[in-house]
């Protein structure tokens, strides 16, 4: 594993704690994701991941497909190393 990266996403459409748990479960299933921590109250998801195995775009797609959510990167690198 390369040095882990951390990215923070603003997430809209979460209604309850179950939404946060669902997002974390789906994101943590991605290759290279170490942790996903979602705060429904803050509307944020913080993901620690291996940027050689997952990309920001893949993480955003996972959040969106987990439910009727919208996600945008607010902190972290949008680029990743080629695989």
C-alpha positions in Angstrom: 0.0 0.0 0.0 1.3 3.5 -0.8 1.0 6.3 1.6 -2.7 6.8 2.4 -4.6 9.9 1.3 -7.5 11.5 3.0 -10.4 13.2 1.2 -13.4 15.0 2.6 -16.7 15.0 0.8 -19.8 17.1 1.4 -22.8 14.8 1.1 -26.4 16.0 0.5 -29.6 13.9 0.9 -28.8 12.1 4.1 -31.7 11.9 6.5 -30.7 9.7 9.4 -27.8 7.7 10.9 -28.7 4.7 8.7 -27.8 6.8 5.6 -24.3 7.4 7.1 -23.8 3.8 7.9 -24.9 2.8 4.4 -22.5 5.2 2.8 -19.6 4.0 5.0 -20.4 0.3 4.1 -20.5 1.0 0.4 -17.3 3.2 0.4 -15.4 0.7 2.5 -16.1 -2.0 0.0 -13.9 -0.2 -2.6 -10.4 -1.5 -3.2 -7.9 0.4 -1.2 -10.3 2.2 1.2 -9.0 2.0 4.7 -11.8 3.9 6.5 -14.9 5.9 5.8 -16.4 8.1 8.5 -19.7 9.8 7.7 -21.3 12.5 9.9 -25.0 13.0 9.0 -25.2 16.1 11.2 -22.2 17.7 9.5 -23.1 16.4 6.0 -19.6 15.1 5.5 -17.8 11.9 4.7 -14.0 11.6 5.4 -12.3 8.7 3.5 -8.8 7.4 4.0 -7.7 5.4 1.0 -4.8 4.2 -1.1 -4.8 6.5 -4.2 -3.1 3.8 -6.3 -6.2 1.5 -5.8 -9.2 3.9 -5.7 -9.8 7.4 -7.1 -11.9 10.3 -5.8 -14.2 9.8 -8.8 -14.8 6.1 -7.7 -15.5 7.2 -4.1 -18.0 9.9 -5.3 -19.7 7.3 -7.5 -20.0 4.9 -4.6 -21.6 7.6 -2.4 -24.1 8.5 -5.1 -25.0 4.9 -5.8 -25.5 4.1 -2.1 -28.7 6.0 -2.2 -30.3 9.3 -3.4 -27.2 11.2 -2.3 -25.1 14.0 -3.9 -21.4 14.1 -3.2 -18.6 16.6 -3.9 -15.0 16.7 -2.9 -14.3 19.6 -0.5 -10.8 18.7 0.7 -8.2 16.3 -0.7 -6.6 15.6 -4.0 -8.9 15.0 -7.0 -6.1 13.3 -8.9 -4.7 9.9 -8.3 -1.8 7.8 -9.5 -2.4 5.7 -12.6 -3.2 2.1 -12.0 
